[in-house]
């Protein structure tokens, strides 16, 4: 059996639209946050069982690694993340989250359904697959570094993955387009946690205290200079303090104040430089106010997501053949983070944004917003891109062997 053309993959995926959408909505109704994706993982395994696709489970607690192909040749990995966010859904859709305080506000339900759709069309053409397509259904992208754990537990081995591809729904460009670039596409990211400790007491007698509230306020202000005065203006960086907690009563100066936030750079080295400067600034400002500061960076540092140039060119060409050259958008780097970066540190590959914006249906809100929606007409496009990219990359790898 010959390899279908990109437009043929799209036609096959569109024939599966209702099935892909139904799977997506089932997952959407029952969102699960990082490392709790038990039901979602069960849906994935149910559909793989129905297709006769073998898999390994559990990987990284709830993850699934499936394989399609004859195993005789190179191996290409396709990845989807499965976890939701601790956000209460406000989107006006009939399949809203049934779990209070949890929502698929980043589209991982779509990612999982699209990869299952790709599995469905690839399985129907398995005789044309000379090699292995490995499907990575990953937990805990949202802060849990599930991608790193999948790698550490052998998801890229047996057989060893030669090339990798990932998609993310992209509400910033319209349905029918993709967005991406060669080189750094998404930022290296981390979290910062600061506890400023002083001496609490009665607010009417501030001279008897060492006020951590004033010190914390000065810390927040001083941290603005980390980017504006110590980072090259031609380089991108972010330091955002996003929470401040201290005190319980209006007339009591608390003994401590806690600050948390996010830091981002377009390189891992840049992220480490931000961390070093933050330590210096916070400790110095706190000491200047007579306080002490405990500074930690508690979450795993996500590396920058760096697209292999050759693989991006493959994706760009294939998407152009499938959707038209005008549908491929070269975009500047984005300061969001993504743990597919752990895969791309180990394997050449690329990560692209799949347009899902559609004003006509209200799909205009960004990811991590309680009213986030996607245009479900994009889902077959994503499934087709997965399948077509896997086959194109296998062809390229065999040709280069």
Buried (B, 14 or more C-beta within 10 A) or exposed (E): EEBBEBEBBBBBBBEBBEBBBEBBBBBBBBBBBBBBBEBBBEBBBEBBEEBEBEBBBEBBBBBBBBBBBEEEBBBBBBBBBBBBBEBEBBBEBEBBBEBEEBBBBBBBBBBBBBBBBBBBBBBEBBEBBBBBBBBBBBBBBBBBBBBBBBBEBEBBEEBEBBBBBBBBBBBBBBBBBBBBBBEBBBBBBBBBBBBBBBBBBEBEEEEEBBBBBBBBBBBBEBBEEBBEEEBEEEEBBBBBBEEBEBBEEEEBBBBBBBBBBBBBBBBBEBBBBBBEBBBEBBBEBBEEBBBBBBBEBEBBBBBBBBBBEBBBEBBBBBBBBBBEEEBBBEBEBBBBBBBBBBBBBEBBBBBBBBBBBBEEBEBBBBBEBBBBBBBBBBBBBBBBBBBBBBBBBBBBBEEEE
